């Protein structure tokens, strides 16, 4: 399975109902991670948060 986004891309993150609240706005793709089931995963970072997040491709979109 091929990743849709590349390192350095700007994406928007939609948090699932069970995860902790996420900062709104843009995130940068920091690293491509292995797939989980049928969904590619990414490490993403918002400039408004001090930490990185792991997100599934289905939670990311561009504008």
N, CA, C, O and CB atoms as a CASP TS submission, in Angstrom:
PFRMAT TS
TARGET T0000
AUTHOR 0000-0000-0000
METHOD Language model
MODEL 1
PARENT N/A
ATOM      1  N   UNK     1       0.845  -1.185   0.000  1.00  0.00           N
ATOM      2  CA  UNK     1       0.000   0.000   0.000  1.00  0.00           C
ATOM      3  C   UNK     1       0.889   1.247   0.000  1.00  0.00           C
ATOM      4  O   UNK     1       1.873   1.310   0.738  1.00  0.00           O
ATOM      5  CB  UNK     1      -0.961  -0.001   1.228  1.00  0.00           C
ATOM      6  N   UNK     2       0.549   2.217  -0.811  1.00  0.00           N
ATOM      7  CA  UNK     2       1.355   3.432  -0.965  1.00  0.00           C
ATOM      8  C   UNK     2       0.752   4.590  -0.179  1.00  0.00           C
ATOM      9  O   UNK     2      -0.462   4.795  -0.187  1.00  0.00           O
ATOM     10  CB  UNK     2       1.480   3.810  -2.448  1.00  0.00           C
ATOM     11  N   UNK     3       1.614   5.343   0.499  1.00  0.00           N
ATOM     12  CA  UNK     3       1.172   6.514   1.251  1.00  0.00           C
ATOM     13  C   UNK     3       0.707   7.618   0.294  1.00  0.00           C
ATOM     14  O   UNK     3       1.324   7.846  -0.747  1.00  0.00           O
ATOM     15  CB  UNK     3       2.311   7.033   2.163  1.00  0.00           C
ATOM     16  N   UNK     4      -0.373   8.291   0.653  1.00  0.00           N
ATOM     17  CA  UNK     4      -0.924   9.381  -0.149  1.00  0.00           C
ATOM     18  C   UNK     4      -0.154  10.681   0.092  1.00  0.00           C
ATOM     19  O   UNK     4       0.019  11.477  -0.831  1.00  0.00           O
ATOM     20  CB  UNK     4      -2.415   9.579   0.171  1.00  0.00           C
ATOM     21  N   UNK     5       0.309  10.900   1.322  1.00  0.00           N
ATOM     22  CA  UNK     5       1.001  12.118   1.700  1.00  0.00           C
ATOM     23  C   UNK     5       2.494  11.843   1.854  1.00  0.00           C
ATOM     24  O   UNK     5       2.898  10.711   2.119  1.00  0.00           O
ATOM     25  CB  UNK     5       0.418  12.692   3.001  1.00  0.00           C
ATOM     26  N   UNK     6       3.308  12.882   1.686  1.00  0.00           N
ATOM     27  CA  UNK     6       4.757  12.766   1.791  1.00  0.00           C
ATOM     28  C   UNK     6       5.274  13.578   2.971  1.00  0.00           C
ATOM     29  O   UNK     6       4.595  14.482   3.457  1.00  0.00           O
ATOM     30  CB  UNK     6       5.430  13.227   0.492  1.00  0.00           C
ATOM     31  N   UNK     7       6.472  13.251   3.427  1.00  0.00           N
ATOM     32  CA  UNK     7       7.112  14.027   4.492  1.00  0.00           C
ATOM     33  C   UNK     7       7.193  15.479   4.034  1.00  0.00           C
ATOM     34  O   UNK     7       7.603  15.765   2.909  1.00  0.00           O
ATOM     35  CB  UNK     7       8.540  13.461   4.840  1.00  0.00           C
ATOM     36  N   UNK     8       6.795  16.397   4.924  1.00  0.00           N
ATOM     37  CA  UNK     8       6.806  17.823   4.609  1.00  0.00           C
ATOM     38  C   UNK     8       5.466  18.350   4.130  1.00  0.00           C
ATOM     39  O   UNK     8       5.264  19.564   4.099  1.00  0.00           O
ATOM     40  CB  UNK     8       7.839  18.099   3.571  1.00  0.00           C
ATOM     41  N   UNK     9       4.534  17.463   3.752  1.00  0.00           N
ATOM     42  CA  UNK     9       3.207  17.906   3.316  1.00  0.00           C
ATOM     43  C   UNK     9       2.447  18.531   4.477  1.00  0.00           C
ATOM     44  O   UNK     9       2.641  18.150   5.632  1.00  0.00           O
ATOM     45  CB  UNK     9       2.406  16.729   2.727  1.00  0.00           C
ATOM     46  N   UNK    10       1.583  19.487   4.170  1.00  0.00           N
ATOM     47  CA  UNK    10       0.685  20.088   5.146  1.00  0.00           C
ATOM     48  C   UNK    10      -0.671  19.400   5.016  1.00  0.00           C
ATOM     49  O   UNK    10      -1.230  19.304   3.924  1.00  0.00           O
ATOM     50  CB  UNK    10       0.561  21.640   4.934  1.00  0.00           C
ATOM     51  N   UNK    11      -1.189  18.924   6.147  1.00  0.00           N
ATOM     52  CA  UNK    11      -2.466  18.203   6.171  1.00  0.00           C
ATOM     53  C   UNK    11      -3.327  18.729   7.316  1.00  0.00           C
ATOM     54  O   UNK    11      -2.841  19.421   8.211  1.00  0.00           O
ATOM     55  CB  UNK    11      -2.237  16.670   6.317  1.00  0.00           C
ATOM     56  N   UNK    12      -4.596  18.392   7.270  1.00  0.00           N
ATOM     57  CA  UNK    12      -5.517  18.711   8.355  1.00  0.00           C
ATOM     58  C   UNK    12      -5.969  17.400   8.979  1.00  0.00           C
ATOM     59  O   UNK    12      -6.249  16.434   8.270  1.00  0.00           O
ATOM     60  CB  UNK    12      -6.741  19.553   7.847  1.00  0.00           C
ATOM     61  N   UNK    13      -6.040  17.366  10.310  1.00  0.00           N
ATOM     62  CA  UNK    13      -6.274  16.151  11.084  1.00  0.00           C
ATOM     63  C   UNK    13      -7.669  16.170  11.679  1.00  0.00           C
ATOM     64  O   UNK    13      -8.085  17.172  12.262  1.00  0.00           O
ATOM     65  CB  UNK    13      -5.223  15.998  12.192  1.00  0.00           C
ATOM     66  N   UNK    14      -8.394  15.071  11.538  1.00  0.00           N
ATOM     67  CA  UNK    14      -9.694  14.883  12.172  1.00  0.00           C
ATOM     68  C   UNK    14      -9.533  13.808  13.235  1.00  0.00           C
ATOM     69  O   UNK    14      -9.335  12.636  12.914  1.00  0.00           O
ATOM     70  CB  UNK    14     -10.800  14.492  11.126  1.00  0.00           C
ATOM     71  N   UNK    15      -9.618  14.208  14.506  1.00  0.00           N
ATOM     72  CA  UNK    15      -9.429  13.268  15.610  1.00  0.00           C
ATOM     73  C   UNK    15     -10.631  12.340  15.726  1.00  0.00           C
ATOM     74  O   UNK    15     -11.761  12.725  15.428  1.00  0.00           O
ATOM     75  CB  UNK    15      -9.204  14.022  16.933  1.00  0.00           C
ATOM     76  N   UNK    16     -10.369  11.116  16.164  1.00  0.00           N
ATOM     77  CA  UNK    16     -11.470  10.181  16.424  1.00  0.00           C
ATOM     78  C   UNK    16     -12.138  10.582  17.746  1.00  0.00           C
ATOM     79  O   UNK    16     -11.595  11.379  18.510  1.00  0.00           O
ATOM     80  CB  UNK    16     -10.953   8.686  16.479  1.00  0.00           C
ATOM     81  N   UNK    17     -13.289  10.033  17.993  1.00  0.00           N
ATOM     82  CA  UNK    17     -14.039  10.376  19.207  1.00  0.00           C
ATOM     83  C   UNK    17     -13.346   9.920  20.483  1.00  0.00           C
ATOM     84  O   UNK    17     -13.596  10.485  21.548  1.00  0.00           O
ATOM     85  CB  UNK    17     -15.416   9.769  19.145  1.00  0.00           C
ATOM     86  N   UNK    18     -12.479   8.908  20.402  1.00  0.00           N
ATOM     87  CA  UNK    18     -11.862   8.356  21.604  1.00  0.00           C
ATOM     88  C   UNK    18     -10.482   8.942  21.904  1.00  0.00           C
ATOM     89  O   UNK    18      -9.947   8.726  22.992  1.00  0.00           O
ATOM     90  CB  UNK    18     -11.750   6.866  21.470  1.00  0.00           C
ATOM     91  N   UNK    19      -9.902   9.678  20.962  1.00  0.00           N
ATOM     92  CA  UNK    19      -8.573  10.242  21.213  1.00  0.00           C
ATOM     93  C   UNK    19      -8.699  11.559  21.964  1.00  0.00           C
ATOM     94  O   UNK    19      -9.778  12.146  22.046  1.00  0.00           O
ATOM     95  CB  UNK    19      -7.804  10.452  19.888  1.00  0.00           C
ATOM     96  N   UNK    20      -7.579  12.008  22.507  1.00  0.00           N
ATOM     97  CA  UNK    20      -7.614  13.287  23.210  1.00  0.00           C
ATOM     98  C   UNK    20      -7.847  14.417  22.216  1.00  0.00           C
ATOM     99  O   UNK    20      -7.540  14.265  21.033  1.00  0.00           O
ATOM    100  CB  UNK    20      -6.303  13.519  23.996  1.00  0.00           C
ATOM    101  N   UNK    21      -8.378  15.535  22.665  1.00  0.00           N
ATOM    102  CA  UNK    21      -8.646  16.648  21.744  1.00  0.00           C
ATOM    103  C   UNK    21      -7.392  17.059  20.981  1.00  0.00           C
ATOM    104  O   UNK    21      -6.283  17.016  21.514  1.00  0.00           O
ATOM    105  CB  UNK    21      -9.202  17.850  22.510  1.00  0.00           C
ATOM    106  N   UNK    22      -7.582  17.451  19.747  1.00  0.00           N
ATOM    107  CA  UNK    22      -6.457  17.833  18.883  1.00  0.00           C
ATOM    108  C   UNK    22      -6.528  19.317  18.577  1.00  0.00           C
ATOM    109  O   UNK    22      -7.609  19.906  18.531  1.00  0.00           O
ATOM    110  CB  UNK    22      -6.458  17.010  17.569  1.00  0.00           C
ATOM    111  N   UNK    23      -5.370  19.910  18.370  1.00  0.00           N
ATOM    112  CA  UNK    23      -5.310  21.300  17.942  1.00  0.00           C
ATOM    113  C   UNK    23      -5.925  21.413  16.558  1.00  0.00           C
ATOM    114  O   UNK    23      -5.745  20.534  15.715  1.00  0.00           O
ATOM    115  CB  UNK    23      -3.850  21.828  17.946  1.00  0.00           C
ATOM    116  N   UNK    24      -6.649  22.494  16.329  1.00  0.00           N
ATOM    117  CA  UNK    24      -7.194  22.704  14.995  1.00  0.00           C
ATOM    118  C   UNK    24      -6.123  23.343  14.116  1.00  0.00           C
ATOM    119  O   UNK    24      -5.139  23.893  14.612  1.00  0.00           O
ATOM    120  CB  UNK    24      -8.471  23.590  15.047  1.00  0.00           C
ATOM    121  N   UNK    25      -6.327  23.262  12.831  1.00  0.00           N
ATOM    122  CA  UNK    25      -5.384  23.872  11.912  1.00  0.00           C
ATOM    123  C   UNK    25      -4.498  22.857  11.232  1.00  0.00           C
ATOM    124  O   UNK    25      -4.784  21.659  11.207  1.00  0.00           O
ATOM    125  CB  UNK    25      -4.542  24.868  12.631  1.00  0.00           C
ATOM    126  N   UNK    26      -3.416  23.368  10.680  1.00  0.00           N
ATOM    127  CA  UNK    26      -2.534  22.562   9.845  1.00  0.00           C
ATOM    128  C   UNK    26      -1.546  21.753  10.679  1.00  0.00           C
ATOM    129  O   UNK    26      -1.124  22.167  11.758  1.00  0.00           O
ATOM    130  CB  UNK    26      -1.782  23.450   8.872  1.00  0.00           C
ATOM    131  N   UNK    27      -1.193  20.589  10.144  1.00  0.00           N
ATOM    132  CA  UNK    27      -0.164  19.716  10.699  1.00  0.00           C
ATOM    133  C   UNK    27       0.832  19.421   9.589  1.00  0.00           C
ATOM    134  O   UNK    27       0.470  19.413   8.413  1.00  0.00           O
ATOM    135  CB  UNK    27      -0.778  18.392  11.285  1.00  0.00           C
ATOM    136  N   UNK    28       2.073  19.182   9.954  1.00  0.00           N
ATOM    137  CA  UNK    28       3.088  18.786   8.989  1.00  0.00           C
ATOM    138  C   UNK    28       3.355  17.296   9.128  1.00  0.00           C
ATOM    139  O   UNK    28       3.483  16.786  10.241  1.00  0.00           O
ATOM    140  CB  UNK    28       4.389  19.600   9.185  1.00  0.00           C
ATOM    141  N   UNK    29       3.440  16.597   8.002  1.00  0.00           N
ATOM    142  CA  UNK    29       3.812  15.179   8.022  1.00  0.00           C
ATOM    143  C   UNK    29       5.307  15.104   8.340  1.00  0.00           C
ATOM    144  O   UNK    29       6.134  15.636   7.599  1.00  0.00           O
ATOM    145  CB  UNK    29       3.476  14.465   6.643  1.00  0.00           C
ATOM    146  N   UNK    30       5.644  14.437   9.450  1.00  0.00           N
ATOM    147  CA  UNK    30       7.016  14.329   9.929  1.00  0.00           C
ATOM    148  C   UNK    30       7.668  13.031   9.452  1.00  0.00           C
ATOM    149  O   UNK    30       8.845  13.009   9.091  1.00  0.00           O
ATOM    150  CB  UNK    30       7.050  14.407  11.455  1.00  0.00           C
ATOM    151  N   UNK    31       6.876  11.942   9.458  1.00  0.00           N
ATOM    152  CA  UNK    31       7.437  10.635   9.108  1.00  0.00           C
ATOM    153  C   UNK    31       6.323   9.731   8.583  1.00  0.00           C
ATOM    154  O   UNK    31       5.184   9.808   9.044  1.00  0.00           O
ATOM    155  CB  UNK    31       8.143   9.983  10.337  1.00  0.00           C
ATOM    156  N   UNK    32       6.656   8.876   7.618  1.00  0.00           N
ATOM    157  CA  UNK    32       5.737   7.845   7.138  1.00  0.00           C
ATOM    158  C   UNK    32       5.924   6.617   8.013  1.00  0.00           C
ATOM    159  O   UNK    32       7.053   6.202   8.273  1.00  0.00           O
ATOM    160  CB  UNK    32       5.982   7.507   5.622  1.00  0.00           C
ATOM    161  N   UNK    33       4.832   6.040   8.463  1.00  0.00           N
ATOM    162  CA  UNK    33       4.863   4.862   9.327  1.00  0.00           C
ATOM    163  C   UNK    33       4.271   3.666   8.583  1.00  0.00           C
ATOM    164  O   UNK    33       3.595   3.845   7.570  1.00  0.00           O
ATOM    165  CB  UNK    33       4.088   5.123  10.647  1.00  0.00           C
ATOM    166  N   UNK    34       4.518   2.451   9.071  1.00  0.00           N
ATOM    167  CA  UNK    34       3.928   1.264   8.433  1.00  0.00           C
ATOM    168  C   UNK    34       2.397   1.307   8.476  1.00  0.00           C
ATOM    169  O   UNK    34       1.804   1.964   9.331  1.00  0.00           O
ATOM    170  CB  UNK    34       4.433  -0.018   9.121  1.00  0.00           C
ATOM    171  N   UNK    35       1.780   0.601   7.547  1.00  0.00           N
ATOM    172  CA  UNK    35       0.323   0.541   7.504  1.00  0.00           C
ATOM    173  C   UNK    35      -0.211  -0.270   8.674  1.00  0.00           C
ATOM    174  O   UNK    35       0.475  -1.128   9.230  1.00  0.00           O
ATOM    175  CB  UNK    35      -0.154  -0.062   6.177  1.00  0.00           C
ATOM    176  N   UNK    36      -1.454   0.026   9.030  1.00  0.00           N
ATOM    177  CA  UNK    36      -2.172  -0.750  10.045  1.00  0.00           C
ATOM    178  C   UNK    36      -3.470  -1.202   9.393  1.00  0.00           C
ATOM    179  O   UNK    36      -4.386  -0.402   9.201  1.00  0.00           O
ATOM    180  CB  UNK    36      -2.440   0.093  11.373  1.00  0.00           C
ATOM    181  N   UNK    37      -3.546  -2.472   9.056  1.00  0.00           N
ATOM    182  CA  UNK    37      -4.704  -2.969   8.312  1.00  0.00           C
ATOM    183  C   UNK    37      -4.697  -2.387   6.912  1.00  0.00           C
ATOM    184  O   UNK    37      -3.728  -2.552   6.171  1.00  0.00           O
ATOM    185  CB  UNK    37      -6.023  -2.619   9.038  1.00  0.00           C
ATOM    186  N   UNK    38      -5.778  -1.703   6.546  1.00  0.00           N
ATOM    187  CA  UNK    38      -5.892  -1.098   5.219  1.00  0.00           C
ATOM    188  C   UNK    38      -5.601   0.399   5.232  1.00  0.00           C
ATOM    189  O   UNK    38      -5.918   1.089   4.262  1.00  0.00           O
ATOM    190  CB  UNK    38      -7.276  -1.338   4.661  1.00  0.00           C
ATOM    191  N   UNK    39      -5.005   0.919   6.304  1.00  0.00           N
ATOM    192  CA  UNK    39      -4.812   2.355   6.455  1.00  0.00           C
ATOM    193  C   UNK    39      -3.337   2.685   6.691  1.00  0.00           C
ATOM    194  O   UNK    39      -2.726   2.167   7.625  1.00  0.00           O
ATOM    195  CB  UNK    39      -5.667   2.889   7.610  1.00  0.00           C
ATOM    196  N   UNK    40      -2.767   3.546   5.845  1.00  0.00           N
ATOM    197  CA  UNK    40      -1.400   4.020   6.070  1.00  0.00           C
ATOM    198  C   UNK    40      -1.387   4.915   7.309  1.00  0.00           C
ATOM    199  O   UNK    40      -2.398   5.527   7.653  1.00  0.00           O
ATOM    200  CB  UNK    40      -0.856   4.791   4.820  1.00  0.00           C
ATOM    201  N   UNK    41      -0.242   4.984   7.970  1.00  0.00           N
ATOM    202  CA  UNK    41      -0.110   5.816   9.161  1.00  0.00           C
ATOM    203  C   UNK    41       1.020   6.824   8.985  1.00  0.00           C
ATOM    204  O   UNK    41       1.952   6.621   8.207  1.00  0.00           O
ATOM    205  CB  UNK    41       0.140   4.945  10.403  1.00  0.00           C
ATOM    206  N   UNK    42       0.903   7.920   9.736  1.00  0.00           N
ATOM    207  CA  UNK    42       1.855   9.015   9.656  1.00  0.00           C
ATOM    208  C   UNK    42       2.146   9.547  11.052  1.00  0.00           C
ATOM    209  O   UNK    42       1.319   9.431  11.957  1.00  0.00           O
ATOM    210  CB  UNK    42       1.323  10.137   8.747  1.00  0.00           C
ATOM    211  N   UNK    43       3.315  10.125  11.216  1.00  0.00           N
ATOM    212  CA  UNK    43       3.615  10.916  12.402  1.00  0.00           C
ATOM    213  C   UNK    43       3.463  12.362  11.955  1.00  0.00           C
ATOM    214  O   UNK    43       4.104  12.789  10.994  1.00  0.00           O
ATOM    215  CB  UNK    43       5.075  10.611  12.996  1.00  0.00           C
ATOM    216  N   UNK    44       2.608  13.124  12.655  1.00  0.00           N
ATOM    217  CA  UNK    44       2.316  14.500  12.278  1.00  0.00           C
ATOM    218  C   UNK    44       2.596  15.434  13.448  1.00  0.00           C
ATOM    219  O   UNK    44       2.632  15.003  14.600  1.00  0.00           O
ATOM    220  CB  UNK    44       0.856  14.640  11.814  1.00  0.00           C
ATOM    221  N   UNK    45       2.796  16.717  13.146  1.00  0.00           N
ATOM    222  CA  UNK    45       3.128  17.706  14.183  1.00  0.00           C
ATOM    223  C   UNK    45       2.441  19.022  13.859  1.00  0.00           C
ATOM    224  O   UNK    45       2.507  19.523  12.737  1.00  0.00           O
ATOM    225  CB  UNK    45       4.669  17.909  14.296  1.00  0.00           C
ATOM    226  N   UNK    46       1.783  19.567  14.872  1.00  0.00           N
ATOM    227  CA  UNK    46       1.198  20.897  14.784  1.00  0.00           C
ATOM    228  C   UNK    46       2.151  21.879  15.445  1.00  0.00           C
ATOM    229  O   UNK    46       2.787  21.542  16.444  1.00  0.00           O
ATOM    230  CB  UNK    46      -0.212  20.945  15.450  1.00  0.00           C
ATOM    231  N   UNK    47       2.261  23.081  14.909  1.00  0.00           N
ATOM    232  CA  UNK    47       3.124  24.085  15.534  1.00  0.00           C
ATOM    233  C   UNK    47       2.555  24.565  16.858  1.00  0.00           C
ATOM    234  O   UNK    47       3.274  25.180  17.647  1.00  0.00           O
ATOM    235  CB  UNK    47       3.323  25.269  14.599  1.00  0.00           C
ATOM    236  N   UNK    48       1.275  24.298  17.123  1.00  0.00           N
ATOM    237  CA  UNK    48       0.654  24.752  18.369  1.00  0.00           C
ATOM    238  C   UNK    48       0.703  23.706  19.475  1.00  0.00           C
ATOM    239  O   UNK    48       0.240  23.967  20.586  1.00  0.00           O
ATOM    240  CB  UNK    48      -0.777  25.138  18.113  1.00  0.00           C
ATOM    241  N   UNK    49       1.256  22.526  19.195  1.00  0.00           N
ATOM    242  CA  UNK    49       1.393  21.469  20.202  1.00  0.00           C
ATOM    243  C   UNK    49       2.867  21.122  20.377  1.00  0.00           C
ATOM    244  O   UNK    49       3.649  21.214  19.431  1.00  0.00           O
ATOM    245  CB  UNK    49       0.579  20.204  19.799  1.00  0.00           C
ATOM    246  N   UNK    50       3.241  20.727  21.584  1.00  0.00           N
ATOM    247  CA  UNK    50       4.638  20.417  21.885  1.00  0.00           C
ATOM    248  C   UNK    50       5.014  18.987  21.500  1.00  0.00           C
ATOM    249  O   UNK    50       6.185  18.619  21.593  1.00  0.00           O
ATOM    250  CB  UNK    50       4.907  20.636  23.360  1.00  0.00           C
ATOM    251  N   UNK    51       4.065  18.191  21.079  1.00  0.00           N
ATOM    252  CA  UNK    51       4.317  16.771  20.812  1.00  0.00           C
ATOM    253  C   UNK    51       3.840  16.397  19.420  1.00  0.00           C
ATOM    254  O   UNK    51       3.091  17.137  18.783  1.00  0.00           O
ATOM    255  CB  UNK    51       3.625  15.887  21.862  1.00  0.00           C
ATOM    256  N   UNK    52       4.284  15.244  18.961  1.00  0.00           N
ATOM    257  CA  UNK    52       3.846  14.697  17.675  1.00  0.00           C
ATOM    258  C   UNK    52       2.695  13.726  17.910  1.00  0.00           C
ATOM    259  O   UNK    52       2.524  13.200  19.010  1.00  0.00           O
ATOM    260  CB  UNK    52       5.023  13.988  16.936  1.00  0.00           C
ATOM    261  N   UNK    53       1.918  13.499  16.875  1.00  0.00           N
ATOM    262  CA  UNK    53       0.809  12.548  16.926  1.00  0.00           C
ATOM    263  C   UNK    53       1.006  11.484  15.855  1.00  0.00           C
ATOM    264  O   UNK    53       1.693  11.708  14.859  1.00  0.00           O
ATOM    265  CB  UNK    53      -0.552  13.270  16.737  1.00  0.00           C
ATOM    266  N   UNK    54       0.394  10.324  16.073  1.00  0.00           N
ATOM    267  CA  UNK    54       0.291   9.307  15.038  1.00  0.00           C
ATOM    268  C   UNK    54      -1.133   9.384  14.503  1.00  0.00           C
ATOM    269  O   UNK    54      -2.096   9.370  15.269  1.00  0.00           O
ATOM    270  CB  UNK    54       0.639   7.862  15.589  1.00  0.00           C
ATOM    271  N   UNK    55      -1.258   9.465  13.180  1.00  0.00           N
ATOM    272  CA  UNK    55      -2.573   9.573  12.558  1.00  0.00           C
ATOM    273  C   UNK    55      -2.683   8.594  11.405  1.00  0.00           C
ATOM    274  O   UNK    55      -1.708   8.324  10.704  1.00  0.00           O
ATOM    275  CB  UNK    55      -2.833  11.007  12.071  1.00  0.00           C
ATOM    276  N   UNK    56      -3.878   8.069  11.221  1.00  0.00           N
ATOM    277  CA  UNK    56      -4.162   7.204  10.078  1.00  0.00           C
ATOM    278  C   UNK    56      -4.513   8.078   8.882  1.00  0.00           C
ATOM    279  O   UNK    56      -5.010   9.194   9.033  1.00  0.00           O
ATOM    280  CB  UNK    56      -5.317   6.204  10.398  1.00  0.00           C
ATOM    281  N   UNK    57      -4.248   7.552   7.696  1.00  0.00           N
ATOM    282  CA  UNK    57      -4.517   8.311   6.481  1.00  0.00           C
ATOM    283  C   UNK    57      -5.985   8.725   6.388  1.00  0.00           C
ATOM    284  O   UNK    57      -6.288   9.796   5.863  1.00  0.00           O
ATOM    285  CB  UNK    57      -4.129   7.493   5.257  1.00  0.00           C
ATOM    286  N   UNK    58      -6.887   7.904   6.883  1.00  0.00           N
ATOM    287  CA  UNK    58      -8.307   8.219   6.831  1.00  0.00           C
ATOM    288  C   UNK    58      -8.666   9.403   7.722  1.00  0.00           C
ATOM    289  O   UNK    58      -9.762   9.949   7.596  1.00  0.00           O
ATOM    290  CB  UNK    58      -9.119   7.011   7.233  1.00  0.00           C
ATOM    291  N   UNK    59      -7.767   9.815   8.625  1.00  0.00           N
ATOM    292  CA  UNK    59      -8.004  10.973   9.497  1.00  0.00           C
ATOM    293  C   UNK    59      -7.409  12.264   8.929  1.00  0.00           C
ATOM    294  O   UNK    59      -7.552  13.327   9.533  1.00  0.00           O
ATOM    295  CB  UNK    59      -7.422  10.708  10.879  1.00  0.00           C
ATOM    296  N   UNK    60      -6.742  12.177   7.773  1.00  0.00           N
ATOM    297  CA  UNK    60      -6.040  13.319   7.207  1.00  0.00           C
ATOM    298  C   UNK    60      -6.678  13.751   5.889  1.00  0.00           C
ATOM    299  O   UNK    60      -7.204  12.930   5.138  1.00  0.00           O
ATOM    300  CB  UNK    60      -4.561  12.984   6.995  1.00  0.00           C
ATOM    301  N   UNK    61      -6.622  15.047   5.628  1.00  0.00           N
ATOM    302  CA  UNK    61      -7.084  15.575   4.346  1.00  0.00           C
ATOM    303  C   UNK    61      -6.344  16.868   4.034  1.00  0.00           C
ATOM    304  O   UNK    61      -5.740  17.472   4.920  1.00  0.00           O
ATOM    305  CB  UNK    61      -8.615  15.811   4.363  1.00  0.00           C
ATOM    306  N   UNK    62      -6.391  17.287   2.789  1.00  0.00           N
ATOM    307  CA  UNK    62      -5.832  18.559   2.369  1.00  0.00           C
ATOM    308  C   UNK    62      -6.966  19.491   1.999  1.00  0.00           C
ATOM    309  O   UNK    62      -8.095  19.048   1.787  1.00  0.00           O
ATOM    310  CB  UNK    62      -4.855  18.380   1.187  1.00  0.00           C
ATOM    311  N   UNK    63      -6.679  20.754   1.921  1.00  0.00           N
ATOM    312  CA  UNK    63      -7.722  21.733   1.552  1.00  0.00           C
ATOM    313  C   UNK    63      -7.451  22.249   0.163  1.00  0.00           C
ATOM    314  O   UNK    63      -8.203  23.080  -0.345  1.00  0.00           O
ATOM    315  CB  UNK    63      -7.780  22.914   2.563  1.00  0.00           C
TER
END
